[in-house]
Structure formats: C-alpha cells, structure tokens
Amino acid sequence: LTASDAAAGIFSEENTYGTDLLVLRIVIFVSTASTGACTIDVGEGSSASSSYDNIIDGLDVSSTGASDNLGDPGSNGHTVRAWRSGEYVNASMATGATAGLVGTYAIHCIDIN
C-alpha cells in the first residue's frame, strides 16, 4: 500500500492475463495505520487512474489489521467481481488522508475460461 491521496494512488493493478478473471477476495493488511482518520475504496474499472468502490467501499485504515471484501465490503462493495482483461483493480483514498499508511494487499482471482 502506498500512502497517496491521488485516485488509484494506494495501488493499481492491470489484468494482463489476456482473459477475464473473477476477483473472489481482496485482502488489505494495514501494518501501520494512517496518522489521522482515513477510509479507502477498492474497485475494478477501465482506468488506471480513477477511483472505484465496487469491491470495497469506505474501509477504515486508521487502525492496523487485516480486512477484506468478504467481511468489510461497505455499501457498494461486492464479494465477487468480474475483472475484465486490460482493466484495473485499484485502491484510492475516499475520506481523510493516507499519510503514514503502510501495508500490503492480495488479490485472489480465478480464470473462468
């Protein structure tokens, strides 16, 4: 995870497999919390630099620990999401500021083709 308040600044991954995938789970592990209040959005879409909230919506990263879209999807999040070939899964600051944020993420997906 990168402490960045820019759209898609926390992380951005392109589906380069040449086929559509199903995102089953995204795990966010915050090892160092943001220094102030902060929520993030994680989602899938066509742009590497846009904010999406269709996987995890409004995840609080002002404390340490692990979260995922199965237990903490938020109001717009989903437990399974199609990840189209050439599209992106990214994370963006939703509210507050990401200063001090340190952590890792994992994208668990399957190829259904």
Long-range contacts (C-beta under 8 A, 24 or more apart in sequence): 1-28, 1-30, 1-91, 1-101, 1-102, 1-103, 1-104, 1-105, 2-98, 2-101, 3-34, 3-98, 3-99, 3-100, 3-101, 3-102, 4-93, 4-98, 5-93, 5-97, 5-98, 6-49, 6-92, 6-93, 7-49, 7-50, 7-51, 7-90, 7-92, 8-47, 8-48, 8-49, 8-50, 8-51, 8-88, 8-90, 8-91, 8-92, 9-92, 9-93, 9-98, 10-40, 10-90, 10-91, 10-92, 10-93, 10-98, 10-101, 11-90, 11-91, 11-105, 12-48, 12-49, 12-88, 12-89, 12-90, 12-91, 13-88, 13-89, 13-90, 13-107, 14-48, 14-86, 14-87, 14-88, 15-83, 15-84, 15-85, 15-86, 15-87, 15-88, 15-89, 16-86, 17-85, 17-111, 18-85, 19-85, 19-111, 19-113, 20-82, 20-83, 20-84, 20-85, 20-112, 20-113, 21-82, 21-83, 21-109, 21-110, 21-111, 21-112, 22-80, 22-81, 22-82, 22-83, 22-109, 22-110, 22-112, 23-55, 23-80, 23-81, 23-82, 23-83, 23-89, 23-107, 23-108, 23-109, 24-79, 24-80, 24-108, 24-109, 24-110, 25-68, 25-69, 25-70, 25-106, 25-107, 25-108, 26-55, 26-56, 26-68, 26-69, 26-89, 26-105, 26-106, 26-107, 26-108, 27-66, 27-67, 27-68, 27-105, 27-106, 27-108, 28-56, 28-59, 28-61, 28-66, 28-67, 28-68, 28-91, 28-103, 28-105, 29-65, 29-66, 29-103, 29-104, 29-105, 29-106, 30-61, 30-63, 30-64, 30-65, 30-66, 30-67, 30-101, 30-102, 30-103, 31-64, 31-102, 31-103, 31-104, 32-64, 32-100, 32-101, 32-102, 32-103, 33-61, 33-62, 33-63, 33-64, 33-100, 33-101, 34-61, 34-62, 34-96, 34-97, 34-98, 34-99, 34-100, 34-101, 35-97, 35-99, 35-100, 36-62, 36-96, 36-97, 36-99, 37-62, 37-95, 37-96, 38-62, 38-93, 38-95, 38-96, 38-97, 38-98, 38-101, 39-93, 39-94, 39-95, 39-96, 40-91, 40-92, 40-93, 40-94, 40-98, 41-74, 41-91, 41-92, 41-94, 42-69, 42-77, 42-89, 42-90, 42-91, 42-92, 43-81, 43-89, 43-90, 44-81, 44-82, 44-83, 44-84, 44-87, 44-88, 44-89, 45-87, 45-88, 45-90, 46-84, 46-86, 46-87, 46-88, 47-88, 48-88, 48-90, 50-90, 51-90, 51-92, 51-94, 52-90, 52-92, 53-77, 53-94, 54-78, 54-81, 55-81, 55-89, 56-91, 57-94, 58-94, 58-95, 61-98, 61-101, 61-103, 62-96, 83-109
